[in-house]
Amino acid sequence: MAGGAGNRLWPMSTEETPKQFVDVLGCGKSLLQLTVDRFAGICPIENVWVVTSAKYASLVKEQLPMLPAENILKEPCRRNTAPCIAYAAWKIKKRDPSANMVVTPSDHFVADVQEFRRVIDSSLNFVNGSDAILTIGIKPTRPEVGYGYIEAVLGNSTLSNKEVFRVDSFKEKPSYEVAEAYVAKNNFYWNAGIFIWNVSTIVNAFRVYQSPIASIFEYLMPYFFTPEEQEQVDARFPECRNISVDYAIMERADEIFVFPASFGWSDLGTWLSLHDNLQQDINRNVAIGGDVRFADTRNCFVSTHGMKRVVVIGMDNCVIAEKDNNLLVCKMGEENRIKDITD
Amino acid sequence: MAGGAGNRLWPMSTEETPKQFVDVLGCGKSLLQLTVDRFAGICPIENVWVVTSAKYASLVKEQLPMLPAENILKEPCRRNTAPCIAYAAWKIKKRDPSANMVVTPSDHFVADVQEFRRVIDSSLNFVNGSDAILTIGIKPTRPEVGYGYIEAVLGNSTLSNKEVFRVDSFKEKPSYEVAEAYVAKNNFYWNAGIFIWNVSTIVNAFRVYQSPIASIFEYLMPYFFTPEEQEQVDARFPECRNISVDYAIMERADEIFVFPASFGWSDLGTWLSLHDNLQQDINRNVAIGGDVRFADTRNCFVSTHGMKRVVVIGMDNCVIAEKDNNLLVCKMGEENRIKDITD
């Protein structure tokens, strides 16, 4: 899934170039490229499908030159994750009706790629030949209010994979107090938006729980891999309800499972989360790009693209970010105000 | 005097383009241009002399196209204010031995230009035909530790100008406690580095108190206004002692007078002083250049040249300055650290 337009990381992430296409870590690769790299050894590139807005298709092509062009699915408009996933599921199903499928955002961070691969491999084994809907639950390391939570039913003697548990319920982003209570228990996990299932399972789930969306893709399926595909998708996709897969399927279906995991995951949704995931100096400062000099400064994050030199003196706990001659100076944790101001 | 290389306002002021050549107020004119404008009505442009480093001569020419080229005096190296003033004094004396002379820095700010002109006119009348050395003393508005102070002897019944007083002593930049004590009295003034005298007075003062410097300019005088001037100045000027006019003359001479004045003066030596002298919004923020947006931000100063948009969120009491792709983010008042870091 590469259609988002994250603007909490403005000016690094903009409507024209959202963060999945940006080298936010300063490592030479965009988050999308890192996400594809993460699946090396799990599946070949021909089996990678990128769903994105039509306007980002050329960015995807540019950043993933080895990806077959037909593997880029172009949404004519944003309809949240449920229609996005349905499009990919029906398309993959047409090519291989028994395929197993991993759904992942393309703008997240994973520190321990080896453990990620082990978890995904194990998850694919779990869903193969079953009708299980499996999500990855991240073992929480702090009472984070920016994530949804998954409540698991511990005790799983009947399941084939001892690391997998049944889901009791999905929880919306909590208050701080509620998040503290979740973390104090040992059966609440962050919802990372990563799902594993057999294509027939998710297609059936759409048929049961979101039949209007299912009908649209049943109609579209004959056009997939034909010259009329885009025209038909452009005509019918906008009819899809704007709904997340969590609301559309997860919270309604019965056989939902969670694989609790720890692979150094972050959604990089805020400057703070980005700061926490990068190499910090002794004063907990992070600098990306150019010649950055700190004096008497702590807990600061500097990310610049066009600056020759940046000097930061006497600052604490703030973000300094520049891209394309847009500049943000923001108290860490106040990023939710960026959207209001830049809109 | 336009030879300084103020680096406390980095990156706005740099070695290549020091602040006297920069439009630091965002008004469309550099401080040098504003300084020359301030003398309109006091003397014609042919009587304006600019002493600067040789490397800034073209900047002066560019910014003051109406200034006769020979009125730009080019120092081959920096030797502080005493040799700078001596050069101008001897040169002016050669053209007009009875000229009166105002010495002024070119990188300061004056809010009330009308009052400035009144004070300077009155000062010129006072020194005309006398051997008085007159300085302008700025009535202090706060216990500033960044300025030197002038202690006056109140009671001046013998003087021709009732606004002028004898100087008791010059005081170095004080500690905060000492500055508070100065301000509590009513006979201490900020030393603005503005001097008024007859050229013969200052030439004689150099002969008495700085005879090595005087000898150099006596030697050079015959070359002034000849094709050999620059070559001779380049050869001999470096021999001058590196010393300020305050140490060289003011603190030694006897007949020193002060004209206490209030015309909204600032040396703009720090970002804080610049912030205090510009139009502030209701949250005491100042923005120069580009599209600057503040949220939950107070007492901040933003000065950018190359930015399309600047967003500042949740900040207090800081400076954000960008020029030529150099960026400073600095706690207000910590500017004295800039030099160490950018060197």
Interface residues (C-beta under 8 A of the other chain):
Chain A: W10 P11 R293 A295 D296 T304 G306 M307 K308 R309 V310 V311 V312 I313 G314 M315 C318 I320 E322 D324 N325 N326 L327 L328 V329 C330 K331 E334 E335 R337 I338 D340 I341 T342
Chain B: W10 P11 R293 A295 D296 T304 G306 M307 K308 R309 V310 V311 V312 I313 G314 M315 C318 I320 E322 D324 N325 N326 L327 L328 V329 C330 K331 G333 E334 E335 R337 I338 D340 I341 T342
